[in-house]
């Protein structure tokens, strides 16, 4: 394995791509330490840490930070991360499935893709302006007037912050595009993964405080005994292996091309397969589900401050959605994940179009007539494997809560045992290895994962 790693850096073109990618990722991380000039970073950090430790809303903020490469604990030039760009991409992808002009543009190949990317950039700038204004207003109104220095509490200072945060997010979008074109791997995904991995040192510090820095050190028995540490290690390895297995899992549908007789020669008739991913929706269902669950928390907290706060069902739901996540919260979480798994799969997977493409290329699925019957079969198979993929996503999503409740592990540590962060890191890591392997195979070298 070490020899293969050395071989990667022996190829000049691949070496340049890797170094360029690493430099751009370092630039991205450096931007997190360039703060906005008129905001008290200490007070914002203290407020965010208190909220993240005490409420489900705070933990949801942490989850949003994971998949957006942002940092709400510090008001920096990259404070919004690439969340506006991700939001713009999702919005246009959803619109393309229901709005005929965008759907037609999406089918025009490379020209249509470039046009949609242009619309995505324009929408990103608009969302950057809106989200930066909302975030700065939240800092000023929720965290108190002391969060903004009085000498800089003018409209033009706030306007400067809005423009700065907008420019920072647009710059990150540009960095991602440069990695796509001149580096290796998917730029936006690598930025997200870098943001997730940057939290590893903090998780290690928390583990050290819980298991090694106590008055008794490492010991057997108790809440922070060595057996709990062993359980965490084994569970982490098991979850990573399971995520890789399901992420790479496919249902291979056998296909066969029609035979063509030309003169005395017979062409076609080869047997191939159509791969259908078990986890077709990827990480999107967890993102949508966790985002929607913010609203019940906000509504229940508001009801708790009114006369309805004394009602039994309001108190019970507040206890489940705030602080420790209870059974009702987990049940809603799993239900939303199942819903968005089927919803996102229905948007991204079009069995009718696949069936038509198979027919146009002279291929068919044995035992099923081309056209409508093939589309019905593909849809039926996808419904079944999506159920398995949704069950897997639900299990991965609730594992951090289980680890936090049973072992008393801090949320910043428990979040690495499942959920969005682990799925993104594993998926992006596998994609990066495949991109590097393609360069090696093209030059007659063995792949990194080949024995």
Buried (B, 14 or more C-beta within 10 A) or exposed (E): EEEBEEBBEEBEEBEEBBEBBBEBBEEBBEBBEEBBEBBBBEBBBBBBEEBBEEBBBBBBBBBBBBBBBBBBBBBBBBBBBBBBBBBBBBBBBBBBEEEEEBEEBBEEEEEBEEBBEEBBBEBBBEBBBBBBBEBBEEBBEEBEEEBBEEEBEEEEBBEBBBEBBBBBBBBBBEBBBBBBEEBBBBBBBBBBBBBBBBBEEEBEEBBEEBBEEEEEEEEEEEEBBBEBBEBBEEBBEEBBEBBBEBBEBEBEBEBBBEEEEEEEEEEEEEEEEBEBBBBBBBBBBBBBBBBBBBEBBEEBBEBBEEEEBEEEEBBEBBBBBBEEBBEBBBEBBBEBBBBBBBBBBBBEBBBBEBBBEBBEEBBBBEEBEBBEBBBBBBBEBBEEBBBBBBBBBBBBBBBBBBBBEEBEBBBBBBBBBBBBBBBBBBBBBBBBBEBBBEBBEEEEBEBBEEE
